[in-house]
Amino acid sequence: MQVRHLDVPGSGPAPWSVIGLGTWQFGTGEWGYGDALEAGRIVARARELGVTVFDTAELYGPLRSERILGDALRAAGGPGWREEVVLATKFFPILPLGPVLQQRAVASAARLGVSALDLYQVHKPHPLLGDSSAMRGMAALQRIGLVRDVGVSSYPLHRWQAAEAALGGPVLSNQVEFSLLRREPAVDLVPHAAAHGRVVMAYSPLAQGLLTGRYDPGHRPTNTVRGSKPEWLPENLAALAPLTDALRDVASAHDATPSQIALAWVVHHPNTVAIPGASSVAQLESNVAAAGIALTPGEHAGLTAVAQRVRLRTGPATLPAVARELLTRR
């Protein structure tokens, strides 16, 4: 497992594995996941394979993901496991005030069964209120040792920088959607992270399955959640074909799968960690194997160029087509 060693004062002792585990699916049946026993097997195998980054949130489950992950990590155990992992969770800022954040951090730590949170993140930027109060709360949590590092999620660069100014210290990470189909973080967030010893945490690095190479207009997912998203319309799956073919071509050169190449594309970027989910041990093992794939500059640039030409039709105009698809499934 490749790792990111961060030279940031105050950051924890555990290195960041370039492939982590996102656990938003733990405790929910929304995507057909949710089995706590399977989650325990996934986490145990992740630890065996060198995964150190485990990401959850109070919103996941809701509340259940934190409990399942904490139980699974303790069961996987081993001496010194707390020093070997980066345990990250998130505060959902309906009311982003310091006292509210502090109360929720205590509750998250209790659900996880730990005395300190390695990374505590603001889940979304509040559309009306800034981060001054929340960051004062974060600083207080750092002073008492309940939070080691502070992070944010889905923040544009200017707001990430503003949050750091409000904290008066490093806001270590920014968790954003980042994949071959969502390349915007490579423009400004990744260079900022590389220049300042910060981390971009890439969620949905496989675009929720679009980049796995498993689907096309003739072989579509049966999952209702996917069926409700315009990206999965037959016309969009057809538009993805050139990128899927390019992923297969590169995969053949590395004895890999399209999914693994899509993950390798993400972690090819400096100071970037991918946190795909996993619904089975086999899927986890496939994801982790991507850490050992080193794309050539030409392969990375070629995939980027193909992805730039993909145009998916989304937005309100697709609602009638999505409705027809959902009705057809019933």
VEXKOLBA-115319 format. One record per atom (N, C-alpha, C): y, z, x; residue in one letter. Coordinates in steps of 0.001 Angstrom, whole numbers, plus 500000, padded with zeros to 6 digits. Each point is the difference from the previous one (the first is absolute). Layout:
% VEXKOLBA-115319
YZXA ...
This chain:
% VEXKOLBA-115319
498803500000500848M 501197500000499152M 501240500000500879M 500879499034499794Q 501286500021500666Q 500882501056499355Q 500880500587500817V 500895501027499483V 501423499714500459V 500958500585499270R 501400499946500378R 500379501388500534R 500409500077501252H 500504501248500560H 501514499994499851H 500531500986499303L 501419500022499669L 500741500957500919L 501048499521500612D 500821500829500866D 501211500480499210D 499729500896499059V 501054500530499138V 499969501517500104V 501096500637500398P 500005501468500101P 499595500652498688P 499034500919500089G 499586500731498809G 498866499367499233G 499652498735500286S 498901499375499265S 498684500644500405S 499037499889499114G 498762500739500179G 499139499495501144G 498940500760500314P 499145499649501135P 499063498838499729P 499687499727498740A 499006498970499702A 500594498607500159A 499311499117500728P 500456498609500027P 499769499342498651P 500755498958499727W 499893499283498726W 499047498822500166W 498877500027499291S 499094498852500027S 500682498805499345S 499809498810500569V 500694498825499452V 499487499631498612V 498764500381499696I 499478499890498645I 499793501413499469I 500739500328498935G 499830501286499353G 499267499830498679G 500082501025499176L 499358499955498683L 501015500408498949L 500308499078499107G 500814500319498836G 499112500500498883G 500404501086499344T 499109500639499026T 500601500052498604T 500867499044499678W 500594500001498659W 498939499844498917W 498858499414500351Q 498961499756499004Q 499114501222499770Q 500069501012500871F 499154501178499823F 500424500733498713F 499034500251499156G 500279500766498799G 500472499187498819G 500001498685500112T 500419499168498878T 498960498924499750T 499788499685498750G 499083498920499662G 500699498686499780G 501301499945500334E 500803498825499662E 499432498724500585E 499506500074501235W 499449498813500650W 498476500087500129W 499406500893499236G 498560500153500098G 499586500977501083G 500962500752500579Y 499689500990501018Y 500009501390499342Y 500040501022500826G 500223501337499482G 498871500975500233G 498838499556500463D 498858500864500228D 500278500896501205D 500089501323499770A 500320500920501085A 498898500012501064A 498746499828499575L 498914499984500984L 500122498794500924L 500284498834499422E 500183498811500830E 501224500162500884E 501061500598499481A 501188500251500811A 499652500867501204A 499164501007499779G 499579500848501115G 499240499226501049G 499139499085499577R 499259499187500967R 500938499063500768R 500979499444499287I 500963499107500647I 500798500749501060I 500493501183499659V 500800500778500949V 499159500433501193V 498779500441499749A 499139500422501112A 499746498846500961A 499726498829499452R 499748498837500863R 501274499585500727R 501136500114499333A 501262499683500660A 500212500880501225A 499719501268499856R 500152500911501147R 499052499601501129R 498771499633499645E 499037499583501028E 500492498774500755E 500687499113499309L 500445498741500599L 501351500107500703L 500586501187500006G 501242500189500734G 501263499838499199G 499887499905498675V 501206499953499175V 500672501363500062V 501298500005500279T 500741501262500050T 501062500109498919T 500436498879499422V 501098500008499031V 499424499954498581V 500307501034499215F 499545500097498618F 501235500219499127F 500215499091499063D 501214500030499193D 499678500222498528D 500728500932499381T 499835500282498589T 501383500275499404T 500038500520498776A 501265500323499342A 499707500851498779A 500998500812499600E 499816500793498795E 499820499109498772E 500579498803500052L 499913499084498861L 498615499383499855L 499207499969501075Y 498704499342499953Y 499004500890499260Y 499370499445499019G 498997500758499243G 500360500191498539G 501164500568499634P 500953500711500840P 499491501385500392P 500430500478501143L 499665501292500595L 498567500063500526L 499098499200499460R 498587500110500387R 499732499443501390R 500715498954500396S 499727499397501303S 500186501006501133S 501057500788499920E 500224500990501056E 498826500974500086E 499543500478498853R 498881500950500004R 498736499359500561R 499703498777499546I 498787499312500466I 500066499754501497I 501151499534500476L 500126499727501435L 499887501285500814L 500685501058499586G 499910501254500736G 498578500521500071G 499290499984498861D 498607500448499985D 499139499143500918D 500224498675499967A 499184499088500802A 500242500205501496A 501241500204500383L 500299500218501421L 499399501310500493L 500076501039499201R 499388501268500408R 498486499867500091R 499404499266499059A 498548499816500032A 499583499194501228A 500791498982500340A 499700499222501218A 500149500869501222A 501025500868499957G 500177501106500928G 499943499660501467G 499309500864500714G 499980499924501450G 501068500914500561G 499734500583501179P 500997500889500601P 501284499242500326P 501104500595499637G 501285499408500342G 500385498793499177G 499402499825498819W 500288498771499242W 501469499901499609W 500662501136499790R 501397499931499592R 500893499433501088R 499591500159501242E 500785499429501104E 499655498544500256E 498982499498499309E 499517498646500263E 500407499000498936E 500658500453498932V 500373499090498931V 501495500098499717V 500515498918499434V 501360499972499455V 499839500014498484V 500265501139499395L 499817500180498566L 501357499824499323L 500122498923499246A 501285499606499425A 499943500046498479A 501046500518499387T 500115499947498553T 501454499724499634T 500270499905498690K 501322499547499558K 500499500808498806K 501314500142499979F 500742500636498907F 500591498897499135F 499727500039498681F 500563498986499112F 501356500491499493F 501084499316500365P 501342500552499806P 500621499703498639P 499394500527498940I 500673499898498705I 501352500715500084I 499997501146500644L 501222500746500271L 499987500339501490L 500645499192500839P 499866500139501449P 500902501085500594P 499801501221499538L 500783501130500491L 499157500837500953L 500650500565500993G 499288500765501003G 499092501083499444G 500480500869499094P 499124501046499480P 498785499455499248P 500191498893499281V 498867499387499294V 498988499476501005V 500480499299501013L 499127499460501037L 499229501123500691L 500666501105500304Q 499335501108500691Q 498879500581499142Q 500279500171498714Q 498973500518499097Q 498806499064499932Q 500262498702499951R 498906499029499880R 499201499905501306R 500672500186501121A 499281499983501278A 499002501149500073A 500404501169499551V 499089501146499974V 498794499690499116V 500251499386498845A 498908499665499088A 499063498962500611A 500562498998500689S 499155498984500635S 499137500622501091S 500590500864500812A 499225500649501058A 498863500831499411A 500273500657498867A 498949500800499356A 498876499115499498A 500350498860499383R 498947499096499518R 499185499440501156R 500652499696501098L 499295499481501170L 499241501092500740L 500366501259499760G 499330501116500656G 500388500170501450G 501262499708500317V 500477500115501376V 501260500850500031V 500322500499501175S 501194500827500154S 501217499192500420S 499802498736500376A 501116499150500407A 499669498558499694A 501037499237499668L 499870498569499738L 500444499248501244L 499129499137500520D 500353499253501208D 501137499025499743D 499982499362498829L 501048499048499636L 500284500166498521L 501261500323499684Y 500400500137498597Y 501047498938499723Y 499710499161498993Q 500793498804499759Q 500680500048498629Q 501200499443499923V 500633499744498709V 499414498691499482V 499382500056498820H 499160498900499537H 500786498726499687H 501200500159499466K 500834498848499652K 501456500382500194K 500859499049500330P 501428500317500009P 500502500165498570P 500721501077499757H 500541500201498656H 501090498963499750H 499998499353498837P 500955498905499781P 501446500459499844P 500218501274499684L 501359500478499760L 500456501049501009L 499091500846500436L 500353501103500885L 499577499700501429L 500782500455500939G 499685499813501404G 498977501008500492G 499876500113501309D 498947500810500595D 500495501282500657D 501285500311499867S 500537501151500726S 499295501303499619S 499879500262498699S 499373501246499570S 498522500035500376S 499290498894499776A 498575499953500348A 499794500218501491A 500856499422500823M 499841500156501442M 500357501407500466M 500924500666499301R 500240501409500329R 498748500822499692R 499351499669498887G 498752500670499684G 498924499718501034G 499908498753500441M 499036499643501050M 500268500788501276M 501270500079500395A 500346500723501234A 499599501466499895A 500207500598498825A 499606501396499813A 498485500157500114A 499263499046499441L 498538500043500106L 499541499841501439L 500684499180500760Q 499665499856501418Q 500264501301500756Q 501097500672499677R 500337501239500713R 498954501084499785R 499406500051498809I 499001501041499746I 498591499535500338I 499853498754500435G 498705499514500446G 499100499444498919G 500504499859498773L 499160499429498945L 499882498486500126L 501019499356500555V 499992498552500216V 500246499727501464V 499144499155500585R 500201499636501399R 500929498801500117R 499642498885499367D 500811498792500074D 500423499573498603D 501143499333499941V 500577499525498750V 499857498489499932V 499683499499498813G 499905498562499801G 500625499600498682G 500146498713499822V 500480499435498742V 499067498851499620V 500212499471498812S 499153498900499537S 500843499021499198S 499786498719500252S 500693498918499290S 501506500047500204S 500437500420501167Y 501422500069500325Y 500441498760500759Y 501109499381499598P 500590498966500862P 500535500655501271P 500252499184501002L 500384500543501303L 501232500889499908L 501045499551499287H 501240500785499978H 499770501368499379H 499107500079499012R 499765501313499375R 499090500860500869R 499078499392500714W 499181500739500973W 500921500650501034W 500949499244500519Q 500933500526500983Q 500882501092499402Q 500421499810498745A 500830501011499350A 499215501300499791A 498729499883499633A 499168501193499827A 499865500747501318A 499843499266501086E 499879500635501309E 501305500709500386E 501123499380499705A 501279500651500274A 500146501277499180A 499550499965498739A 500079501184499148A 499070501101500488A 498840499634500514L 499054500987500520L 500495500615501305L 500685499190500808G 500415500480501316G 498865499989501006G 499002499166499753G 498842499879500882G 499199498790499593G 498899499742500691P 499230498797499706P 499381499996498601P 500224498935499270V 499175499686498825V 498946499047500537V 498831500549500280L 499038499355500884L 499450498694499444L 499835499914498680S 499268498856499460S 500655499479498739S 499673498748499709N 500408499357498755N 498776499250499490N 499498500412498848Q 498808499379499421Q 500445498915499031Q 499615498764500311V 500474498856499222V 498853499026499768V 500154499177498967E 499025498941499780E 500179498940501081E 498920499708500715F 500094499108501158F 498678499257500134F 500065498687499862S 498814499164500115S 500460498575500272S 499054499107500146L 500347498589500161L 500800499467498819L 499850500625498833L 500760499574498824L 501269500823499791L 500192501054500779R 501207500833499936R 500441500251501445R 500664499006500552R 500282500011501442R 501372500580500353R 500790500391499011E 501370500436500248E 500120501132501027E 499086500982500032P 500159501075500994P 500038499512501446P 499404498840500262A 500002499482501370A 501389499584500458A 500904499784499044V 501342499521500343V 500845501104500602V 499993501200499372D 500893501058500479D 499324501353500189D 499065500365499116L 499398501324500106L 499128500145501242L 499171498994500281V 499135500072501176V 500812500020501292V 500988499118500184P 500819500096501213P 500692501355500142P 500480500556498900H 500634501320500055H 498997501052500446H 498796499966499423A 498979500973500378A 499631499867501474A 499840498780500462A 499624499781501399A 501091500455500955A 501247499816499600A 501111500361500883A 500243501501500052A 499590500718498957H 500372501417499906H 498801500943499897H 498797499512500273G 498840500875499966G 499643500472498608G 500224499154499009R 499653500322498618R 498763499202499592R 499556500202498777V 498766499364499525V 500245499312498667V 499493498787499868V 499908499332498710V 498566500164499512V 499847500632498837M 498685500165499384M 499844498919498938M 499033499136500185A 499834498834499128A 499017500323498882A 500536500117498768Y 499094500130498871Y 499774498622499371Y 498908499878499258S 499547498719499444S 499970498902501067S 499407500272501171P 499985498980501046P 499118498798499661P 499157500153498979L 499179498877499522L 500524499452498679L 501241500370499674A 500631499534498754A 499106500288498803A 499453501219499973Q 499141500475498908Q 498816499071499747Q 499524499364501066G 498798499176499902G 500239498513500073G 501243499551499870L 500283498567500035L 499629499371501338L 500030500800501079L 499760499455501335L 498575500232500495L 499107500392499105T 498625500255500429T 499180498729500140T 500473498902499409G 499225498766500022G 498880499968498973G 499961500998499136R 498897500094499025R 500279499230498715R 501263499641499761Y 500355499479498695Y 500628498618500082Y 499785499222498943D 500652498704499829D 500035499733498496D 500573498884499545P 500081499781498548P 498653500023499289P 498933499669500717G 498677500018499379G 499265501307500153G 500529500905500784H 499369501315500202H 501100501039500021H 500231500583498831R 501140500892499839R 499523501419499745R 500827500998500329P 499583501384499795P 499911500332498521P 499084500891499660T 499838500437498615T 500802501259499706T 500554500618501036N 500754501228499832N 501243499768499152N 500215500836498983T 501117499825499079T 501339500188500685T 500070500920500970V 501266500240500690V 500443498742500735V 499067499385500715R 500349498751500671R 500356498916498982R 499252499968498889G 500246498984498993G 501364500089499348G 500635501176500103S 501318500186499398S 501137499610500940S 499668499543501196K 501023499647500985K 500062498482500150K 501204499430500009P 500111498535500047P 499466499389501285P 499936500774501075E 499478499460501248E 498572499481499860E 499271500530498996W 498600499633499840W 499785498860499011W 501078499380499530L 499848498837499141L 499307498871500769L 499229499157499328P 499289498918500691P 500916499133500858P 501207499709499510E 500900499148500776E 500407500663501318E 500132501337499993N 500362500693501222N 498827500093500968N 498814500197499472L 498824499996500876L 499817498624500642L 500325498946499253A 499936498655500576A 501061499835501086A 501192500545499779A 501073499899500996A 499663500753501278A 499133501010499889L 499597500782501176L 498969499288500869L 499412498947499491A 498872499359500688A 500303499646501451A 501168499420500345P 500245499686501413P 499994501241500904P 500540501116499489L 499997501220500802L 498593500569500116L 499252499958498900T 498618500468500057T 499185499176500985T 500204498682499997D 499297499135500949D 500393500330501437D 501294500267500227A 500456500343501350A 499391501321500455A 499921500978499106L 499369501268500345L 498529499799500353L 499318499140499249R 498586499732500298R 499850499313501357R 500899499079500322D 499920499301501282D 500162500982501163D 500990500879499904V 500204500981501074V 498834500985500031V 499519500393498831A 498881500937499943A 498773499446500702A 499759498696499849S 498818499412500633S 500074500084501525S 501204499972500536A 500164500096501456A 499775501415500511A 500075500991499117H 499858501402500405H 498752500647499424H 499129499197499376D 498816500552499336D 500417501126499059D 500988499716499173A 500608501004499133A 500086499452498581A 500621500769499124T 500212499582498618T 501489499725499786T 500341499263498946P 501421499809499704P 500760501316499833P 499382500982499359S 500651501304499833S 500354500604501348S 499066499952500918Q 500244500589501319Q 501104499273500743Q 500068498699499839I 501075499242500660I 501341500329499362I 500033500151498674A 501252500367499334A 500485501365500467A 499078500948500210L 500382501308500525L 500445499893501449L 499294499197500776A 500374499822501409A 501389499391500119A 500365499120499059W 501349499426500005W 501041501100499846W 499754500952499107V 500961501085499781V 500144500864501237V 498881500470500561V 500095500954501110V 500277499313501331V 500070498669499999H 500488499274501170H 501459500380500284H 500730500393498970H 501397500393500167H 500081501360500683H 500957500190500883P 500122501296500690P 500371501118499035P 499563501205500346N 500360501208499251N 499668499893498511N 498912499302499715T 499580499799498619T 498579500509499805T 499800500730498924V 498696500539499627V 499690499516498591V 498814499462499780A 499587499553498669A 499189501097499327A 500237500202498700I 499269501045499276I 499328499393498760I 499032499108500204P 499284499450498840P 499167501079499327P 499768499821498715G 499061500862499308G 498580499524500241G 499055500775499515A 498592499607500116A 499251500585498821A 499230499169499327S 499219500459498858S 498555500301500366S 499646499752501264S 498633500261500456S 500018500192501505S 498923500568500508V 499879500162501451V 499973498636500683V 499326499035499401A 499925498665500598A 501388499371500113A 500811500166498966Q 501348499443500055Q 500834500703501070Q 499857501311500099L 500693500731501059L 499596499473501370L 498702499826500219E 499522499531501300E 500561498624500327E 500073499145499000S 500584498672500218S 501467500108500380S 500746500856499297N 501413500177500319N 500195500509501423N 499223501005500374V 500161500612501322V 499681498994501100V 499033499116499760A 499640499010501016A 501160499079500340A 500961499872499097A 501161499148500266A 500825500512501172A 499894501303500288A 500759500565501116A 499573499413501341A 498788499480500055G 499513499439501253G 500273498520500166G 500723499388499062I 500279498565500057I 501393499783500579I 500080499270501083A 501286499684500615A 500317498530499746A 500918499758499101L 500414498624499732L 500811499464501168L 499822498728500296T 500863499378500995T 501389499778499391T 501027499870500828P 501324499693499438P 499986498747499134P 499210499001500401G 499927498777499217G 499350500224498652G 498935500811499960E 499346500297498725E 500944500755499070E 500701500986500554H 500932500779499179H 501121499111499459H 500566499185500861A 501086499113499574A 499501498965498999A 498788499495500206G 499458499005499089G 499766500559498611G 499448501219499920L 499801500628498695L 501338500255499314L 500980500434500781T 501327500247499426T 500585498720499432T 499862498905500735A 500559498721499539A 499334499535498709A 498684500152499912V 499316499611498763V 500442500893498847V 500095501296500248A 500403500932498951A 501407499706499491A 500865499570500882Q 501378499692499598Q 500059498844499012Q 498985499156500000R 499999498852499087R 499375500309498645R 499413501185499860V 499379500381498732V 501082500402499010V 499940499468498821R 500943500347498945R 499214500457498772R 500099501275499683L 499338500538498823L 501004500118498869L 499569499668498794R 500882500086498833R 499841501377499369R 501070500770499995T 499999501339499414T 501245500145499124T 500233501205499502G 501195500243499217G 499774499846498504G 501063500200499210P 499881499979498536P 499428498702499438P 500227498880500678A 499515498723499469A 498476499936499945A 499334500866500753T 498533499973500020T 499385500874498914T 500797500766499272L 499440500950499036L 499115499335498945L 500383498857499421P 499084499375499029P 498644499641500604P 500010499480501224A 498734499632500635A 499153501231500277A 500634501091500449V 499264501244500251V 499414500528498697V 500777499963498924A 499501500468498697A 498796499193499554A 500064498686500195R 498849499165499633R 498775500363500822R 500200500251501273E 498859500389500844E 499381501295499533E 500834500985499653L 499458501283499551L 499258499860498679L 500532499172499097L 499320499778498723L 498673499295500203L 499947499075500945T 498756499272500284T 498918500943500519T 500406501044500727R 499032500924500587R 499350500893498948R 500644500150498859R 499464500921498983R 498878499373499197R 
